[in-house]
Amino acid sequence: MSLLAQDNFNNARADAYFNLLDKHNKFMGAVKVTKDGENLYSNAIGYASVTDSIKNNVDTKFRIGSISKTFTATIIYQLIEAGKLSLDTKLSTYFPKIKHSEEITIKELLNHRSGIYNFTTSPAFPYMMYNETSHEDLLELIYNLEPAFYPNDKSEYSNTNYVLLSYIIEEIEGQDYAKSLQSRIAEPLGLKNTYYGKGIEIANNEASSFQYVSSWSKLDDSHLSIPSGAGAIVSTVSDLTIFINSLLTTEKLITSTSLDQMKTTIDHFGHGLFKVPFYEDSGFGHGGSIDGFKSELYYFPASKIAVSILSNGLALNLNDVLVTVLNIAYNKDVELPDFSEFNISSELLSQYEGTFSSPSFPLKITISSDGNSLKAQAKGQGAFPLTAKSKTQFEFSGAGIKIMFDKLEEGIYKEFTFTQAGQQFTLTQED
């Protein structure tokens, strides 16, 4: 693998790519690429607030979702280095009411092997996610959750692990997580735009999140009293590249020994870090998702490349954006995507409408039109737009969904094949 020099980054190609995403309403957000800590490329497109016509800029602040977990894991290792905690400390030291807490260690919280059920997938979560919630109320929910598996039997991602780690930080430090974040990471690194989020303030250059269905519509904001160090941090692409460079290349935050432990993976899970391959190279970092915000942050040691992508509106898979940016950074061939749509007259859209289901698929999907385009909506979830690629083939690139209609009878399609993540289901229109 040839490592690239700073002046090899094709800014014109990157600009053309993001201009294309902007033109076709595929991405709103910001991106930054550094090499050895120095800027290679930065850009911002779309709107921080569509309603107020306020555009994103490279200093716009976004909710970063689960990238917060990397900050939380870093603080935990700082406490371990200070002798206030150890990887073998039992969860029962702090939360004895949690099932199997006497068997669960700090290490198993960090690498998602605790077996504690992910509270954000519980039936109660949709009813609380937009409301201020106390630690006590959230803990009561956690106490009542049945374990997903016995501790250390396997690995399974759980936001609960990092909420508990956040609470442990607060108990040890005797202060809010927000203050520990500032004193232990933001202030030492000079991260002036990284903090525990509150209500979104557009006037403070903070972005709201949006969903695209024919046009951009604002999404509701989760109350950040809930995710804590699992997903409540706000930051910028610049601050994040400083953070990941400092964490992975210096000892400003933790020792190299601690970093090696953070990077050690079991079943692909490190301690607040994931290892991702890119050709012959590998990077370390984390992704994030909260409301309509999506984020990616990775550092690739061999090339000294760091990439931060923060989005507040997305109508394609963010991993596709990450791969394209990395291809440009590594001087690989990049073919710009084709977002052209197959034109279907408005008179024919009713052919596709209806509610479809299958015994093998967990949700009913309703296909409807607004007179100009189609959208799909699974029961209990938000609608998403369908882009026509042919008379029978539609897709939603934001989630890698493809829908192929079949069995046109009396002017109505009676069936479609739903494909996502390598899985395929046939759904039939209900009478």
N, C-alpha and C positions, 0 to 999 in steps of 0.2 A: 504494500500500500504506500502510495506517495503522499506525504504530508504537504499540505498547501501553504504557501506564503500568504501574507496578508493581502497583497495586491492582486491575488488570483481570484478573489471573490467577484463573481459576475453580477454587479449591482444592477445593470440594465436588465438582465434576465430575471432577477428577483423582482424588480419594479414591474416588469411586464406581467409576471405571474400574479402579483398582488393587485395590479390594476384590473386584471381579468376577473379575479375573485370579487373585487369591488363592483365592477360593471354588472356582474350577474347575481349580485346579492348573495354570495356564498360565504362571506366571512366579514365580520367587523372585529377589529381589535388591533393589537400591536405585536411587533416581533423585533427581536434583537439577537445578533450573532456576534460573538467575540472570539478572538484567538489570542491565547496567552494574556487574557484580560483586556486586550485592546479592541475597540469597536471595529467590526468588519462591515456590519450592515444594521440599519434600524429603519423601521417604517411603521406607519399607523394608517388604517383606513376605516371607513364607516363612521358611525356616530356613537358617542358616549350617551347621548340622549337624542333619539329620533324625534321625540315629541317636541323638544326645544331646539332642534336643528344644531346641536352642539357636536362638533366632530371629535373623534378620537385623535390624540396626539401621542408622541412617544413617551410623554410623562403622565398620561392618563393612568389612574389607579383602578385596578380590577380586583374583584374577589378571586382568590387563587385556589379555592377549594382545597383538595387533599395535598397540594404541595405544602400546605401548613404542617403536614405530618413530618416532613423533613426538618423543619424548624423545631418541632416538639422533640423529635428523637435527638437532635443536637443538644437541646437543653438537658435532656435526661442524661446524656453522656457527660455533660459538664458537671452535673450533680454527682455522677458516679466518680469522676476524677477528683471531686472535692471530698469524697468519702462519705457523702450523705445518703448514698444509695448503692445498690449493687445489682448486677444482672440477675442474681439469684434471690433477691428480696422477694418475699411472697406477697401476693396481692392481699392476703388476709391481714397484713400489717396495717393496711389502710381501709380496706372494704371487706370485712369478714362476712357480711351478709350475702355477697355474691357467691353463687353456687360454684363449688370446687376452688374457691379462692385460696385455700391452703395448699393447693397443688399448682397454682398458676404463678409464674414468676414474671418479673419485669421484662426479661428477655422474650418470653412468650407473648407478652403484650406488643412488644416492638416488632416481632416478626410474624404476627397474626397466627400464632399457634395456641392461643388461649382457649379456644372453643367457646368463647362468650359470643352470644348471638348478636348480630349486627342490628342495632336498634332502628337504623334508618330503613330497614326492610320490614319492620314490625307493622301490623295493622293500625296501631295507634299513631304512628309517625305523621302521616298526611294531615291529621287533625291538629297537630301541635307545631308543625315546622315553621309556621308564620307568626307564632305567638311567643312572647317572652316567656322563658321557662327557667325556673330556678334549678340550681344543682340538685337540691333535695327532690324536686319533682322528677327530674330526669333519672336520678339514681333509683327512685322508687320504681320507675319503669324497668330499669336494668335489672334490679333485684328480682323482678317477677318474670324475667325472660328465662325460658328453658335453654340450657346449653345446646349449641349446635353440634358439639362433639366433645369427647373427653380431652382435657389439656394435653397438648403435645402429640396427639394421635395423627394430626394432619395440619395443613395450612388452609386458612380461609379468611379472606379479607373481611375486616369488621371495623367500622368506625368507632364502635364502642371501646375498643382497645385504646385508641388515642384520646378519646374523651377522658377515660380513666387516667391515662398518663398525664394529661393536663391538670386534672384535679390533684394528682400526687405532687406535681410541681408546685401547685399553689399551697398545699399543706406543708411541704418542706420549706418553701421560701417565705411563707407567711404573708403572701401578697397575691393579687390577681395575676392570672397568666399573662395578661396584657403588659403588666409592669415587668415581669421576667423576660418577656420577649424583647422589650426595649432595652433593659439593662444588660442582658446577656448576648444579644445578637445585633439589634438595630443600631444602638449607640456605638458599640465597638467598631462596627463596620461602616458607620456613617450612612446608614440606610434611612434617609429622611422621609421616605414615602412608603414605609413598611410598618404596619401596625395592626392591632386587633380591630376589625371592622365594627361599625355600628350601622345606623340607618344610612343609606346611600345619599350623599350630598353632591349633586351635580355641580354646584358652585365651587366645590373643593376639588374639581377635576376628577371626580369619581364616576365611573361608568355604571349605568343600569344595564340589565341584560334583556335580550330580545329573542323572539322566535319569528322565523320567516314562514308565513303561509299567505302567499299572494303579495303580502307586504310585511314589513317589520312591525311586530306588536310587542309591547312591553310585558315582561313576565313579573309575577309577584316576587318579592324579596324574602328569602328565608330569614328568620330572626337569628342573629349570630350569637345569642345567648346559648344556643343549643350545640353547634358543632365544636366550639372551643378550639383547642389545638389540633383537632381532626380536620378543620376546614374553615376557620373564621378569619384568617389573615387576609389583608388587603395589601397589594404591592404593585410595583411597576416592572416592566421588562428590564429596565436598567438595574434596579435594586436586586432583582432576582439573579441576574448574571453575576453581579458582585458577590452575592451570597454563595452561589454554587461554586464560583471560582475560589472563594476564600475557604469554603468547607473542603473542597476536593484537592486543593493545591498548597494550602498553608496550614499552620497550626495556630492561627488566630483564634479559632473557636474551640477546637478539640485537638488532642494529640493524634499522631499518625496511627498509634495503636488503637485508639478508639475508632478512628475512621475505618481501619481494616475490619473491625467488628461490625460497623454499620454496613459495610459493603459485602459482608459474607451472606450469601443467600442460601435458603432452604426452600425448595419448591418455588423458586423465583422471587421469594420475599426476602429482602434485606431488612435492616433496621431503619425504617424511614426512607429507604432507597430501593429502587429497582435497577437491575442491570439489563440494558437493552442492546442488542447487536445492531451494527450497521456495517455491512460488508465485512472486512477483516477486523474492524474496530469494535469496541464496546463502550457504551456510555453509562453513566449513573445519574439517577435523578428520580423524578416523580411527575405524575400527571394529576390533574384535578378537575372536578366538576361540581358546580353548585348552581342551582337554578339554570339560567341560560349561559352561565360562564363556563368556559372550558379552558384548560391550561396545560402546558407542557414545559418542563425545565430539565435539561440534561447537559452534562459535561462529559466530553470524550477525552480521556487522558492522553492517548497516543498522539492525537492531533492538536490538543489543547484548545479545542473548539467547545464553546458553550452556546446553547440555543435556548432562548426563552420566548414562548408564544403565549399570549393572553388574548382570549376572545370573549366578547360579550354578545355575539350573535353568530350563529353557525348554521349553514345549510349543506355541509359536507363533513366528512370525517376529519377531525383535527389531525389524526395521524398522517393523513395524506399531505397535509400542509407541512408537518414536521419532516416527512421524508423528502418532499420537494426542496425545502430549505437546506436540508443536509446534503442532498445531491448537488445543489449549487455550491455549497461550502466545500465539498470534496471534489469539485470540478468534474462531476459526472454529467453525462448527457441528460438534459431535462426537456421533455416534450410538454408543451403547455396543454392543459386539459381542454377538451371540447365540451362546452356547455350548451351547444346548440340543442334546441328542442324540436321534436316532431310536432307539426301543427295539426291539431285536432279541432275541428269547428265546434263552436259552442253548442250547436244543435245536437251533436253526437255524444256530448258528455253524459247525458242521462243513461246511455247504454251501460255505463260502468257503475252506476249508483246502486247502493243496497247494503245490507248487513250480511257479512260472510262469517262462517264459523266452521270448525272441524273438531271432532272428538279428540284428535291428537294435539290440538293447539290450545293453549290455556285461555286465550282471549278472543272475544268477538271483535271483528274489525268492520267499521262502517266507512264506506266510500261515498263521498258527497262532492258536489261542485258548487262553486260560487258564480257560475255562469261563464267563467273564463278558464278555469283550471280545476283539477281534482285535488282533493285532500283525503287523507286516511286518518282514522282515529280509533285506536284500540280502547275498549271499554275501561273507563276510569283513568285514562291518560290523555295528554294533550294531542291536538291534531298536528299532522305534519304534511307538508306539500308533496305532491307526486309530480315528477317531471316526466313528460312523455318522451320516450326514445324511439318508439314506433307506435303503430296503431294499437298494439296489444301489450307493449312492454313499458313499464313505468318504474321510476326509482326515486328513492330518497337517499341521496348520497351522504347526508349528515349522519345516518346510522347504518349505512351499508345495506339498505333494504332494496330488494328488487321484487316487483310484482308483475307477473305475466298472466294476463286475462285469457280465458278460453271458454269454449262452448257458448257461442252467440246464438241465442234462441229467441225468436220473435222480437229481435231488436234489443235484447238484454243479455249481458254476459252473466252466465250462471256460476262461473268458477274462476278462481285464480290460484296461481302457485306463488307462495310467499317464500322468499329466500333471504336469509341473513346469517352471517358468520358460519357459512358452510352447511347450515341446516335448511331443510326444505319441507314445506307443508302445503297441502292442497286444501283450500277453504271453499266451501260451497255456499251460494246465496240462500239465505233463509226465505221461506215462503211468507 
